[in-house]
Amino acid sequence: MKKVDLEKRIAELAAENNATWVYAGGTNHDKFKLNGTVIMIPRHKEIGEILAAKILKDCKKALG
């Protein structure tokens, strides 16, 4: 999955649930905060499907 597509999907999830989705910096990974939960996304153009699924699962868990 492309990184930009993953970030767009998470932003859509946040918008659907009236949640905050804020960039919080990072060095080797991009760090975002989703309703106060830190979500780390590697800085690669492509992210493996298994990792992308885990990141989305973590996001859904943060949303309740």
Secondary structure, 3 states (H helix, E strand, C coil): CEHHHHHHHHHHHHHHCCCCEEECCCCCEEEEEECCEEEEEECCCECCHHHHHHHHHHHHHHHC
